[in-house]
């Protein structure tokens, strides 16, 4: 594994733990499992090891929000 990758993920996780994660809905997310999913998704999506967080998470949260909306519609109906 690229050492820079490991270092950046660790720093990012610490930053998220310290600040919480603000989603597009304005919620603060401090769930480590969720953070790990985000990291895996980000790194898989951008497919590189140079430690850049290119997409800024917007697409990830749009995906999560869509899932939540679909689930809540199912519950209502």
mmCIF file as gemmi writes it, N, C-alpha and C atoms, coordinates in Angstrom:
data_model
loop_
_atom_site.group_PDB
_atom_site.id
_atom_site.type_symbol
_atom_site.label_atom_id
_atom_site.label_alt_id
_atom_site.label_comp_id
_atom_site.label_asym_id
_atom_site.label_entity_id
_atom_site.label_seq_id
_atom_site.pdbx_PDB_ins_code
_atom_site.Cartn_x
_atom_site.Cartn_y
_atom_site.Cartn_z
_atom_site.occupancy
_atom_site.B_iso_or_equiv
_atom_site.pdbx_formal_charge
_atom_site.auth_seq_id
_atom_site.auth_asym_id
_atom_site.pdbx_PDB_model_num
ATOM 1 N N . UNK Axp A 1 ? 0.849 -1.198 0 1 0 ? 1 A 1
ATOM 2 C CA . UNK Axp A 1 ? 0 0 0 1 0 ? 1 A 1
ATOM 3 C C . UNK Axp A 1 ? 0.882 1.246 0 1 0 ? 1 A 1
ATOM 4 N N . UNK Axp A 2 ? 0.439 2.217 -0.716 1 0 ? 2 A 1
ATOM 5 C CA . UNK Axp A 2 ? 1.142 3.494 -0.776 1 0 ? 2 A 1
ATOM 6 C C . UNK Axp A 2 ? 1.113 4.156 0.611 1 0 ? 2 A 1
ATOM 7 N N . UNK Axp A 3 ? 2.269 4.496 1.205 1 0 ? 3 A 1
ATOM 8 C CA . UNK Axp A 3 ? 2.278 5.078 2.561 1 0 ? 3 A 1
ATOM 9 C C . UNK Axp A 3 ? 1.503 6.388 2.63 1 0 ? 3 A 1
ATOM 10 N N . UNK Axp A 4 ? 1.506 7.137 1.543 1 0 ? 4 A 1
ATOM 11 C CA . UNK Axp A 4 ? 0.774 8.408 1.533 1 0 ? 4 A 1
ATOM 12 C C . UNK Axp A 4 ? -0.731 8.159 1.653 1 0 ? 4 A 1
ATOM 13 N N . UNK Axp A 5 ? -1.2 7.116 1.001 1 0 ? 5 A 1
ATOM 14 C CA . UNK Axp A 5 ? -2.61 6.726 1.093 1 0 ? 5 A 1
ATOM 15 C C . UNK Axp A 5 ? -2.99 6.464 2.552 1 0 ? 5 A 1
ATOM 16 N N . UNK Axp A 6 ? -2.184 5.624 3.215 1 0 ? 6 A 1
ATOM 17 C CA . UNK Axp A 6 ? -2.468 5.258 4.607 1 0 ? 6 A 1
ATOM 18 C C . UNK Axp A 6 ? -2.469 6.501 5.494 1 0 ? 6 A 1
ATOM 19 N N . UNK Axp A 7 ? -1.5 7.353 5.294 1 0 ? 7 A 1
ATOM 20 C CA . UNK Axp A 7 ? -1.371 8.56 6.103 1 0 ? 7 A 1
ATOM 21 C C . UNK Axp A 7 ? -2.6 9.471 5.909 1 0 ? 7 A 1
ATOM 22 N N . UNK Axp A 8 ? -3.004 9.661 4.658 1 0 ? 8 A 1
ATOM 23 C CA . UNK Axp A 8 ? -4.131 10.548 4.38 1 0 ? 8 A 1
ATOM 24 C C . UNK Axp A 8 ? -5.442 10.003 4.915 1 0 ? 8 A 1
ATOM 25 N N . UNK Axp A 9 ? -5.644 8.684 4.795 1 0 ? 9 A 1
ATOM 26 C CA . UNK Axp A 9 ? -6.876 8.093 5.313 1 0 ? 9 A 1
ATOM 27 C C . UNK Axp A 9 ? -6.926 8.266 6.825 1 0 ? 9 A 1
ATOM 28 N N . UNK Axp A 10 ? -5.79 8.034 7.487 1 0 ? 10 A 1
ATOM 29 C CA . UNK Axp A 10 ? -5.737 8.176 8.94 1 0 ? 10 A 1
ATOM 30 C C . UNK Axp A 10 ? -6.01 9.617 9.349 1 0 ? 10 A 1
ATOM 31 N N . UNK Axp A 11 ? -5.387 10.559 8.656 1 0 ? 11 A 1
ATOM 32 C CA . UNK Axp A 11 ? -5.622 11.974 8.966 1 0 ? 11 A 1
ATOM 33 C C . UNK Axp A 11 ? -7.075 12.339 8.749 1 0 ? 11 A 1
ATOM 34 N N . UNK Axp A 12 ? -7.628 11.864 7.642 1 0 ? 12 A 1
ATOM 35 C CA . UNK Axp A 12 ? -9.01 12.195 7.296 1 0 ? 12 A 1
ATOM 36 C C . UNK Axp A 12 ? -9.972 11.618 8.327 1 0 ? 12 A 1
ATOM 37 N N . UNK Axp A 13 ? -9.713 10.378 8.734 1 0 ? 13 A 1
ATOM 38 C CA . UNK Axp A 13 ? -10.581 9.748 9.746 1 0 ? 13 A 1
ATOM 39 C C . UNK Axp A 13 ? -10.531 10.56 11.038 1 0 ? 13 A 1
ATOM 40 N N . UNK Axp A 14 ? -9.325 11.012 11.424 1 0 ? 14 A 1
ATOM 41 C CA . UNK Axp A 14 ? -9.192 11.801 12.652 1 0 ? 14 A 1
ATOM 42 C C . UNK Axp A 14 ? -9.957 13.107 12.52 1 0 ? 14 A 1
ATOM 43 N N . UNK Axp A 15 ? -9.836 13.741 11.371 1 0 ? 15 A 1
ATOM 44 C CA . UNK Axp A 15 ? -10.533 15.008 11.143 1 0 ? 15 A 1
ATOM 45 C C . UNK Axp A 15 ? -12.045 14.803 11.226 1 0 ? 15 A 1
ATOM 46 N N . UNK Axp A 16 ? -12.525 13.72 10.634 1 0 ? 16 A 1
ATOM 47 C CA . UNK Axp A 16 ? -13.962 13.435 10.665 1 0 ? 16 A 1
ATOM 48 C C . UNK Axp A 16 ? -14.394 13.151 12.094 1 0 ? 16 A 1
ATOM 49 N N . UNK Axp A 17 ? -13.588 12.389 12.832 1 0 ? 17 A 1
ATOM 50 C CA . UNK Axp A 17 ? -13.928 12.098 14.225 1 0 ? 17 A 1
ATOM 51 C C . UNK Axp A 17 ? -13.97 13.369 15.064 1 0 ? 17 A 1
ATOM 52 N N . UNK Axp A 18 ? -13.034 14.288 14.8 1 0 ? 18 A 1
ATOM 53 C CA . UNK Axp A 18 ? -12.981 15.524 15.573 1 0 ? 18 A 1
ATOM 54 C C . UNK Axp A 18 ? -14.159 16.441 15.253 1 0 ? 18 A 1
ATOM 55 N N . UNK Axp A 19 ? -14.473 16.563 13.986 1 0 ? 19 A 1
ATOM 56 C CA . UNK Axp A 19 ? -15.448 17.568 13.569 1 0 ? 19 A 1
ATOM 57 C C . UNK Axp A 19 ? -16.84 16.996 13.344 1 0 ? 19 A 1
ATOM 58 N N . UNK Axp A 20 ? -16.92 15.68 13.192 1 0 ? 20 A 1
ATOM 59 C CA . UNK Axp A 20 ? -18.161 15.108 12.703 1 0 ? 20 A 1
ATOM 60 C C . UNK Axp A 20 ? -18.202 15.311 11.206 1 0 ? 20 A 1
ATOM 61 N N . UNK Axp A 21 ? -19.138 14.667 10.551 1 0 ? 21 A 1
ATOM 62 C CA . UNK Axp A 21 ? -19.205 14.773 9.095 1 0 ? 21 A 1
ATOM 63 C C . UNK Axp A 21 ? -20.541 15.398 8.74 1 0 ? 21 A 1
ATOM 64 N N . UNK Axp A 22 ? -20.488 16.492 8.03 1 0 ? 22 A 1
ATOM 65 C CA . UNK Axp A 22 ? -21.741 17.148 7.667 1 0 ? 22 A 1
ATOM 66 C C . UNK Axp A 22 ? -22.198 16.626 6.31 1 0 ? 22 A 1
ATOM 67 N N . UNK Axp A 23 ? -23.365 16.038 6.294 1 0 ? 23 A 1
ATOM 68 C CA . UNK Axp A 23 ? -23.892 15.474 5.049 1 0 ? 23 A 1
ATOM 69 C C . UNK Axp A 23 ? -24.665 16.551 4.304 1 0 ? 23 A 1
ATOM 70 N N . UNK Axp A 24 ? -25.129 16.217 3.09 1 0 ? 24 A 1
ATOM 71 C CA . UNK Axp A 24 ? -25.888 17.195 2.305 1 0 ? 24 A 1
ATOM 72 C C . UNK Axp A 24 ? -27.197 17.571 2.986 1 0 ? 24 A 1
ATOM 73 N N . UNK Axp A 25 ? -27.687 16.715 3.873 1 0 ? 25 A 1
ATOM 74 C CA . UNK Axp A 25 ? -28.935 17.031 4.575 1 0 ? 25 A 1
ATOM 75 C C . UNK Axp A 25 ? -28.663 17.876 5.815 1 0 ? 25 A 1
ATOM 76 N N . UNK Axp A 26 ? -27.377 18.152 6.094 1 0 ? 26 A 1
ATOM 77 C CA . UNK Axp A 26 ? -27.014 18.959 7.251 1 0 ? 26 A 1
ATOM 78 C C . UNK Axp A 26 ? -26.863 18.165 8.532 1 0 ? 26 A 1
ATOM 79 N N . UNK Axp A 27 ? -26.981 16.843 8.434 1 0 ? 27 A 1
ATOM 80 C CA . UNK Axp A 27 ? -26.811 16.022 9.636 1 0 ? 27 A 1
ATOM 81 C C . UNK Axp A 27 ? -25.318 15.861 9.922 1 0 ? 27 A 1
ATOM 82 N N . UNK Axp A 28 ? -24.977 15.686 11.177 1 0 ? 28 A 1
ATOM 83 C CA . UNK Axp A 28 ? -23.587 15.423 11.539 1 0 ? 28 A 1
ATOM 84 C C . UNK Axp A 28 ? -23.438 13.914 11.754 1 0 ? 28 A 1
ATOM 85 N N . UNK Axp A 29 ? -22.486 13.359 11.055 1 0 ? 29 A 1
ATOM 86 C CA . UNK Axp A 29 ? -22.294 11.902 11.091 1 0 ? 29 A 1
ATOM 87 C C . UNK Axp A 29 ? -20.989 11.589 11.811 1 0 ? 29 A 1
ATOM 88 N N . UNK Axp A 30 ? -21.059 10.846 12.906 1 0 ? 30 A 1
ATOM 89 C CA . UNK Axp A 30 ? -19.832 10.478 13.613 1 0 ? 30 A 1
ATOM 90 C C . UNK Axp A 30 ? -19.704 8.966 13.737 1 0 ? 30 A 1
ATOM 91 N N . UNK Axp A 31 ? -20.257 8.259 12.773 1 0 ? 31 A 1
ATOM 92 C CA . UNK Axp A 31 ? -20.291 6.812 12.848 1 0 ? 31 A 1
ATOM 93 C C . UNK Axp A 31 ? -19.098 6.24 12.086 1 0 ? 31 A 1
ATOM 94 N N . UNK Axp A 32 ? -18.207 5.534 12.804 1 0 ? 32 A 1
ATOM 95 C CA . UNK Axp A 32 ? -16.983 5.018 12.173 1 0 ? 32 A 1
ATOM 96 C C . UNK Axp A 32 ? -17.26 4.075 11.026 1 0 ? 32 A 1
ATOM 97 N N . UNK Axp A 33 ? -18.306 3.246 11.169 1 0 ? 33 A 1
ATOM 98 C CA . UNK Axp A 33 ? -18.633 2.298 10.107 1 0 ? 33 A 1
ATOM 99 C C . UNK Axp A 33 ? -19.011 3.062 8.839 1 0 ? 33 A 1
ATOM 100 N N . UNK Axp A 34 ? -19.784 4.109 9.014 1 0 ? 34 A 1
ATOM 101 C CA . UNK Axp A 34 ? -20.181 4.951 7.88 1 0 ? 34 A 1
ATOM 102 C C . UNK Axp A 34 ? -18.951 5.611 7.249 1 0 ? 34 A 1
ATOM 103 N N . UNK Axp A 35 ? -18.038 6.072 8.089 1 0 ? 35 A 1
ATOM 104 C CA . UNK Axp A 35 ? -16.816 6.723 7.592 1 0 ? 35 A 1
ATOM 105 C C . UNK Axp A 35 ? -16 5.725 6.777 1 0 ? 35 A 1
ATOM 106 N N . UNK Axp A 36 ? -15.897 4.487 7.277 1 0 ? 36 A 1
ATOM 107 C CA . UNK Axp A 36 ? -15.151 3.475 6.536 1 0 ? 36 A 1
ATOM 108 C C . UNK Axp A 36 ? -15.789 3.195 5.196 1 0 ? 36 A 1
ATOM 109 N N . UNK Axp A 37 ? -17.117 3.126 5.162 1 0 ? 37 A 1
ATOM 110 C CA . UNK Axp A 37 ? -17.811 2.911 3.887 1 0 ? 37 A 1
ATOM 111 C C . UNK Axp A 37 ? -17.504 4.056 2.936 1 0 ? 37 A 1
ATOM 112 N N . UNK Axp A 38 ? -17.515 5.271 3.457 1 0 ? 38 A 1
ATOM 113 C CA . UNK Axp A 38 ? -17.237 6.427 2.605 1 0 ? 38 A 1
ATOM 114 C C . UNK Axp A 38 ? -15.833 6.341 2.034 1 0 ? 38 A 1
ATOM 115 N N . UNK Axp A 39 ? -14.873 5.975 2.902 1 0 ? 39 A 1
ATOM 116 C CA . UNK Axp A 39 ? -13.495 5.9 2.443 1 0 ? 39 A 1
ATOM 117 C C . UNK Axp A 39 ? -13.335 4.842 1.369 1 0 ? 39 A 1
ATOM 118 N N . UNK Axp A 40 ? -13.917 3.664 1.608 1 0 ? 40 A 1
ATOM 119 C CA . UNK Axp A 40 ? -13.813 2.595 0.609 1 0 ? 40 A 1
ATOM 120 C C . UNK Axp A 40 ? -14.451 3.058 -0.689 1 0 ? 40 A 1
ATOM 121 N N . UNK Axp A 41 ? -15.594 3.681 -0.579 1 0 ? 41 A 1
ATOM 122 C CA . UNK Axp A 41 ? -16.312 4.125 -1.773 1 0 ? 41 A 1
ATOM 123 C C . UNK Axp A 41 ? -15.513 5.18 -2.53 1 0 ? 41 A 1
ATOM 124 N N . UNK Axp A 42 ? -14.983 6.142 -1.776 1 0 ? 42 A 1
ATOM 125 C CA . UNK Axp A 42 ? -14.199 7.202 -2.416 1 0 ? 42 A 1
ATOM 126 C C . UNK Axp A 42 ? -12.992 6.648 -3.152 1 0 ? 42 A 1
ATOM 127 N N . UNK Axp A 43 ? -12.22 5.805 -2.44 1 0 ? 43 A 1
ATOM 128 C CA . UNK Axp A 43 ? -10.973 5.32 -3.034 1 0 ? 43 A 1
ATOM 129 C C . UNK Axp A 43 ? -11.278 4.411 -4.207 1 0 ? 43 A 1
ATOM 130 N N . UNK Axp A 44 ? -12.326 3.612 -4.094 1 0 ? 44 A 1
ATOM 131 C CA . UNK Axp A 44 ? -12.681 2.724 -5.204 1 0 ? 44 A 1
ATOM 132 C C . UNK Axp A 44 ? -13.135 3.557 -6.396 1 0 ? 44 A 1
ATOM 133 N N . UNK Axp A 45 ? -13.905 4.599 -6.122 1 0 ? 45 A 1
ATOM 134 C CA . UNK Axp A 45 ? -14.473 5.396 -7.195 1 0 ? 45 A 1
ATOM 135 C C . UNK Axp A 45 ? -13.389 6.151 -7.952 1 0 ? 45 A 1
ATOM 136 N N . UNK Axp A 46 ? -12.446 6.72 -7.222 1 0 ? 46 A 1
ATOM 137 C CA . UNK Axp A 46 ? -11.456 7.521 -7.931 1 0 ? 46 A 1
ATOM 138 C C . UNK Axp A 46 ? -10.29 6.661 -8.427 1 0 ? 46 A 1
ATOM 139 N N . UNK Axp A 47 ? -10.164 5.46 -7.861 1 0 ? 47 A 1
ATOM 140 C CA . UNK Axp A 47 ? -9.214 4.484 -8.384 1 0 ? 47 A 1
ATOM 141 C C . UNK Axp A 47 ? -7.781 4.961 -8.416 1 0 ? 47 A 1
ATOM 142 N N . UNK Axp A 48 ? -7.372 5.745 -7.439 1 0 ? 48 A 1
ATOM 143 C CA . UNK Axp A 48 ? -5.952 6.135 -7.408 1 0 ? 48 A 1
ATOM 144 C C . UNK Axp A 48 ? -5.441 6.092 -5.983 1 0 ? 48 A 1
ATOM 145 N N . UNK Axp A 49 ? -4.153 6.253 -5.825 1 0 ? 49 A 1
ATOM 146 C CA . UNK Axp A 49 ? -3.539 6.162 -4.494 1 0 ? 49 A 1
ATOM 147 C C . UNK Axp A 49 ? -2.798 7.434 -4.142 1 0 ? 49 A 1
ATOM 148 N N . UNK Axp A 50 ? -3.079 8.528 -4.804 1 0 ? 50 A 1
ATOM 149 C CA . UNK Axp A 50 ? -2.241 9.701 -4.576 1 0 ? 50 A 1
ATOM 150 C C . UNK Axp A 50 ? -2.757 10.597 -3.458 1 0 ? 50 A 1
ATOM 151 N N . UNK Axp A 51 ? -3.749 10.125 -2.717 1 0 ? 51 A 1
ATOM 152 C CA . UNK Axp A 51 ? -4.188 10.873 -1.546 1 0 ? 51 A 1
ATOM 153 C C . UNK Axp A 51 ? -5.058 12.072 -1.865 1 0 ? 51 A 1
ATOM 154 N N . UNK Axp A 52 ? -5.652 12.119 -3.034 1 0 ? 52 A 1
ATOM 155 C CA . UNK Axp A 52 ? -6.537 13.249 -3.357 1 0 ? 52 A 1
ATOM 156 C C . UNK Axp A 52 ? -7.994 12.842 -3.135 1 0 ? 52 A 1
ATOM 157 N N . UNK Axp A 53 ? -8.772 13.758 -2.585 1 0 ? 53 A 1
ATOM 158 C CA . UNK Axp A 53 ? -10.197 13.497 -2.351 1 0 ? 53 A 1
ATOM 159 C C . UNK Axp A 53 ? -10.961 14.281 -3.417 1 0 ? 53 A 1
ATOM 160 N N . UNK Axp A 54 ? -10.895 13.765 -4.623 1 0 ? 54 A 1
ATOM 161 C CA . UNK Axp A 54 ? -11.325 14.56 -5.766 1 0 ? 54 A 1
ATOM 162 C C . UNK Axp A 54 ? -12.802 14.948 -5.763 1 0 ? 54 A 1
ATOM 163 N N . UNK Axp A 55 ? -13.688 14.014 -5.423 1 0 ? 55 A 1
ATOM 164 C CA . UNK Axp A 55 ? -15.099 14.335 -5.643 1 0 ? 55 A 1
ATOM 165 C C . UNK Axp A 55 ? -15.74 15.055 -4.466 1 0 ? 55 A 1
ATOM 166 N N . UNK Axp A 56 ? -15.01 15.229 -3.363 1 0 ? 56 A 1
ATOM 167 C CA . UNK Axp A 56 ? -15.529 15.999 -2.237 1 0 ? 56 A 1
ATOM 168 C C . UNK Axp A 56 ? -16.705 15.356 -1.531 1 0 ? 56 A 1
ATOM 169 N N . UNK Axp A 57 ? -17.093 14.159 -1.904 1 0 ? 57 A 1
ATOM 170 C CA . UNK Axp A 57 ? -18.141 13.439 -1.177 1 0 ? 57 A 1
ATOM 171 C C . UNK Axp A 57 ? -19.548 13.727 -1.652 1 0 ? 57 A 1
ATOM 172 N N . UNK Axp A 58 ? -19.724 14.7 -2.522 1 0 ? 58 A 1
ATOM 173 C CA . UNK Axp A 58 ? -21.08 15.075 -2.952 1 0 ? 58 A 1
ATOM 174 C C . UNK Axp A 58 ? -21.839 13.922 -3.569 1 0 ? 58 A 1
ATOM 175 N N . UNK Axp A 59 ? -21.163 13.194 -4.44 1 0 ? 59 A 1
ATOM 176 C CA . UNK Axp A 59 ? -21.84 12.075 -5.098 1 0 ? 59 A 1
ATOM 177 C C . UNK Axp A 59 ? -22.202 10.981 -4.11 1 0 ? 59 A 1
ATOM 178 N N . UNK Axp A 60 ? -21.31 10.743 -3.153 1 0 ? 60 A 1
ATOM 179 C CA . UNK Axp A 60 ? -21.594 9.721 -2.144 1 0 ? 60 A 1
ATOM 180 C C . UNK Axp A 60 ? -22.867 10.078 -1.384 1 0 ? 60 A 1
ATOM 181 N N . UNK Axp A 61 ? -22.966 11.327 -0.949 1 0 ? 61 A 1
ATOM 182 C CA . UNK Axp A 61 ? -24.117 11.684 -0.13 1 0 ? 61 A 1
ATOM 183 C C . UNK Axp A 61 ? -25.393 11.769 -0.951 1 0 ? 61 A 1
ATOM 184 N N . UNK Axp A 62 ? -25.278 12.129 -2.219 1 0 ? 62 A 1
ATOM 185 C CA . UNK Axp A 62 ? -26.45 12.103 -3.086 1 0 ? 62 A 1
ATOM 186 C C . UNK Axp A 62 ? -26.976 10.666 -3.162 1 0 ? 62 A 1
ATOM 187 N N . UNK Axp A 63 ? -26.041 9.714 -3.25 1 0 ? 63 A 1
ATOM 188 C CA . UNK Axp A 63 ? -26.409 8.298 -3.328 1 0 ? 63 A 1
ATOM 189 C C . UNK Axp A 63 ? -27.106 7.861 -2.035 1 0 ? 63 A 1
ATOM 190 N N . UNK Axp A 64 ? -26.537 8.251 -0.893 1 0 ? 64 A 1
ATOM 191 C CA . UNK Axp A 64 ? -27.112 7.877 0.402 1 0 ? 64 A 1
ATOM 192 C C . UNK Axp A 64 ? -28.492 8.506 0.557 1 0 ? 64 A 1
ATOM 193 N N . UNK Axp A 65 ? -28.608 9.76 0.188 1 0 ? 65 A 1
ATOM 194 C CA . UNK Axp A 65 ? -29.867 10.477 0.336 1 0 ? 65 A 1
ATOM 195 C C . UNK Axp A 65 ? -30.952 9.811 -0.51 1 0 ? 65 A 1
ATOM 196 N N . UNK Axp A 66 ? -30.58 9.43 -1.72 1 0 ? 66 A 1
ATOM 197 C CA . UNK Axp A 66 ? -31.523 8.759 -2.615 1 0 ? 66 A 1
ATOM 198 C C . UNK Axp A 66 ? -32.003 7.458 -1.972 1 0 ? 66 A 1
ATOM 199 N N . UNK Axp A 67 ? -31.064 6.691 -1.404 1 0 ? 67 A 1
ATOM 200 C CA . UNK Axp A 67 ? -31.423 5.439 -0.733 1 0 ? 67 A 1
ATOM 201 C C . UNK Axp A 67 ? -32.388 5.705 0.415 1 0 ? 67 A 1
ATOM 202 N N . UNK Axp A 68 ? -32.091 6.722 1.218 1 0 ? 68 A 1
ATOM 203 C CA . UNK Axp A 68 ? -32.954 7.049 2.359 1 0 ? 68 A 1
ATOM 204 C C . UNK Axp A 68 ? -34.353 7.415 1.876 1 0 ? 68 A 1
ATOM 205 N N . UNK Axp A 69 ? -34.424 8.217 0.814 1 0 ? 69 A 1
ATOM 206 C CA . UNK Axp A 69 ? -35.716 8.638 0.286 1 0 ? 69 A 1
ATOM 207 C C . UNK Axp A 69 ? -36.518 7.45 -0.213 1 0 ? 69 A 1
ATOM 208 N N . UNK Axp A 70 ? -35.858 6.544 -0.91 1 0 ? 70 A 1
ATOM 209 C CA . UNK Axp A 70 ? -36.55 5.354 -1.414 1 0 ? 70 A 1
ATOM 210 C C . UNK Axp A 70 ? -37.077 4.528 -0.252 1 0 ? 70 A 1
ATOM 211 N N . UNK Axp A 71 ? -36.278 4.393 0.796 1 0 ? 71 A 1
ATOM 212 C CA . UNK Axp A 71 ? -36.696 3.613 1.961 1 0 ? 71 A 1
ATOM 213 C C . UNK Axp A 71 ? -37.881 4.266 2.653 1 0 ? 71 A 1
ATOM 214 N N . UNK Axp A 72 ? -37.843 5.584 2.814 1 0 ? 72 A 1
ATOM 215 C CA . UNK Axp A 72 ? -38.933 6.25 3.522 1 0 ? 72 A 1
ATOM 216 C C . UNK Axp A 72 ? -40.229 6.187 2.711 1 0 ? 72 A 1
ATOM 217 N N . UNK Axp A 73 ? -40.136 6.232 1.374 1 0 ? 73 A 1
ATOM 218 C CA . UNK Axp A 73 ? -41.33 6.101 0.543 1 0 ? 73 A 1
ATOM 219 C C . UNK Axp A 73 ? -41.949 4.718 0.706 1 0 ? 73 A 1
ATOM 220 N N . UNK Axp A 74 ? -41.098 3.695 0.774 1 0 ? 74 A 1
ATOM 221 C CA . UNK Axp A 74 ? -41.594 2.328 0.967 1 0 ? 74 A 1
ATOM 222 C C . UNK Axp A 74 ? -42.348 2.221 2.282 1 0 ? 74 A 1
ATOM 223 N N . UNK Axp A 75 ? -41.821 2.863 3.312 1 0 ? 75 A 1
ATOM 224 C CA . UNK Axp A 75 ? -42.446 2.809 4.64 1 0 ? 75 A 1
ATOM 225 C C . UNK Axp A 75 ? -43.816 3.482 4.613 1 0 ? 75 A 1
ATOM 226 N N . UNK Axp A 76 ? -43.888 4.628 3.961 1 0 ? 76 A 1
ATOM 227 C CA . UNK Axp A 76 ? -45.142 5.388 3.905 1 0 ? 76 A 1
ATOM 228 C C . UNK Axp A 76 ? -46.215 4.601 3.159 1 0 ? 76 A 1
ATOM 229 N N . UNK Axp A 77 ? -45.824 4.024 2.017 1 0 ? 77 A 1
ATOM 230 C CA . UNK Axp A 77 ? -46.8 3.26 1.232 1 0 ? 77 A 1
ATOM 231 C C . UNK Axp A 77 ? -47.057 1.97 1.912 1 0 ? 77 A 1
